[in-house]
Amino acid sequence: MAGLWVFGYGSLIWNPGFPVADSSVARLMDWHRSFCMRSIHHRGSETDPGLVLALDHAPGAACDGVAFCVAPGAEDATLAALRERELVSAAYLEVTLPVTLRDGRTVSALCYVIDTDHGQYCGGLDLDDQARIIARAVGGRGTNRDYLFATVDHLAGLGIADADLGRLATKVKSLIT
């Protein structure tokens, strides 16, 4: 299938920021969605980092998200915008990986995965630590908790269950009420 495809697993699901010709719920194998990246720009600051989702390599795991086909003619502008947004601190690596669409087709999609050697990588934080950070952090794109809640809500709206994010959202809500 021709065209530029982009795999969204966090904020790209509810805010792709580029013109979309087609989209589908999709699955990426051997990766999982994880709050494993310290956010010093969008959902936190250098003095009080937040956490954002990243794709962390996990053989045998699967991440369900949305694959977006970029509108024809918008590929170059989309790549430039995504690189400005996602590669702001070089903690993500831009890779192309196969994703399986809900209808069974497989497409090669641009994915932003965590660089586990980068200083912002923080895989392995327990749920309580994640909740404390997310409940308080604020960055250039808003509160960390709003990022979590929007992601959980949009995944649910797509019929994508993510029990870990659901538990995390419950913990964060208990800390802010």
C-alpha positions in Angstrom: 0.0 0.0 0.0 1.5 3.3 -1.1 1.7 6.5 0.9 3.3 7.6 4.1 1.8 5.9 7.2 2.4 7.1 10.8 1.7 5.0 13.8 0.1 6.8 16.8 0.1 5.3 20.3 -0.3 8.4 22.5 -1.1 12.0 21.6 -0.9 11.4 17.9 -4.1 9.4 18.3 -6.1 12.4 19.3 -3.9 15.1 17.8 -2.1 14.0 14.7 -1.4 17.5 13.6 -1.3 16.6 9.9 -3.8 16.0 7.1 -5.0 12.4 7.1 -6.2 10.5 4.0 -7.1 7.3 5.9 -6.7 5.8 9.3 -7.2 2.5 11.0 -6.8 0.9 14.4 -3.5 -1.0 14.1 -1.2 -3.3 16.0 2.6 -3.0 16.3 4.3 -6.2 17.5 7.3 -6.5 19.8 6.8 -3.0 21.3 4.7 -1.7 24.2 3.3 1.7 25.1 5.0 2.9 28.3 5.5 6.1 30.3 9.2 5.6 30.0 10.4 9.0 28.8 11.0 12.1 31.0 9.3 15.1 29.3 11.3 18.3 29.6 9.4 20.2 27.0 5.8 19.2 26.2 4.5 17.8 29.5 7.1 18.9 32.0 10.2 21.1 32.3 13.9 20.6 32.8 13.5 21.5 36.5 10.3 19.4 37.0 10.2 16.7 34.3 6.9 15.0 33.4 6.5 11.7 31.7 5.3 10.9 28.2 4.5 7.7 26.4 7.0 6.0 24.2 7.3 2.7 22.4 9.7 0.6 24.4 11.0 -2.6 22.8 9.4 -5.7 24.4 9.7 -9.0 22.4 6.3 -10.8 22.3 4.4 -7.7 23.4 1.9 -5.8 21.2 0.8 -2.1 21.1 -2.5 -1.2 19.7 -2.9 2.3 18.3 -3.9 4.1 15.1 -2.1 4.1 11.8 -2.6 7.3 9.8 -2.0 7.6 6.1 -0.8 11.1 5.3 -2.8 13.0 2.7 -1.1 12.9 -0.7 1.1 15.9 -1.3 1.5 16.6 2.5 4.2 14.1 3.1 7.2 16.5 3.3 5.4 19.0 5.5 4.1 16.2 7.7 7.6 14.8 8.2 9.0 18.2 9.0 6.2 18.9 11.6 6.5 15.4 13.1 10.3 15.8 13.4 9.9 19.2 15.1 7.3 17.8 17.5 8.7 14.3 18.3 12.5 14.8 18.0 12.7 18.0 20.0 15.1 16.4 22.5 16.4 13.4 20.4 15.0 10.9 23.0 12.9 9.3 20.3 14.3 7.4 17.3 12.4 7.7 14.0 12.0 4.2 12.6 9.8 2.4 10.0 8.1 -0.7 11.3 5.3 -3.0 10.0 1.9 -2.5 11.6 -1.2 -4.6 11.0 -4.4 -2.7 10.3 -7.7 -3.8 11.7 -8.7 -5.3 8.3 -5.6 -7.5 8.2 -3.5 -5.4 5.8 0.1 -4.7 6.8 1.7 -1.4 6.1 5.1 0.1 6.9 4.6 3.0 9.3 6.8 5.7 10.7 7.1 5.1 14.4 8.8 7.1 17.2 10.4 4.7 19.6 12.4 5.4 22.8 16.2 5.6 22.6 17.0 3.5 25.7 20.5 5.0 25.8 19.2 8.6 26.0 19.2 10.4 29.4 15.4 10.9 29.3 14.7 7.2 29.2 13.3 6.0 32.6 11.8 2.6 31.9 10.9 0.5 34.9 9.4 3.3 37.1 6.7 1.7 39.3 3.0 2.9 38.9 3.0 4.9 42.1 6.1 6.9 41.0 4.6 7.5 37.5 1.3 8.7 39.1 3.1 11.2 41.4 5.0 12.7 38.5 2.1 12.8 36.1 -0.2 14.3 38.7 2.0 17.4 39.2 3.9 18.0 36.0 3.2 20.8 33.5 4.9 21.6 30.2 4.6 23.7 27.1 1.6 21.7 25.8 -0.2 21.5 29.2 -0.6 19.3 32.2 0.8 15.8 32.2 -2.4 14.5 33.7 -4.5 15.9 30.8 -2.2 14.1 28.4 -2.8 10.8 30.2 -6.5 11.3 30.5 -6.9 12.3 26.8 -4.9 9.2 25.7 -7.0 6.9 27.9 -10.3 8.4 26.7 -9.4 8.2 23.1 -8.1 4.6 23.3 -11.4 3.6 25.0 -13.3 5.4 22.3 -11.5 3.3 19.7 -12.2 0.1 21.6 -8.5 -0.3 22.6 -8.1 -1.6 26.1 -4.9 -0.6 28.0 -5.3 -1.9 31.6 -2.0 -0.3 32.7 -3.0 3.1 31.5 -6.4 2.7 33.1 -4.8 1.8 36.5 -2.4 4.7 36.2 -5.3 7.2 35.4 -7.2 5.9 38.5 -4.1 6.5 40.7 -3.5 10.0 39.2 -7.2 11.0 39.8 -6.9 9.9 43.4 -3.9 12.2 43.9 -5.5 15.3 42.4 -8.9 15.1 44.1 
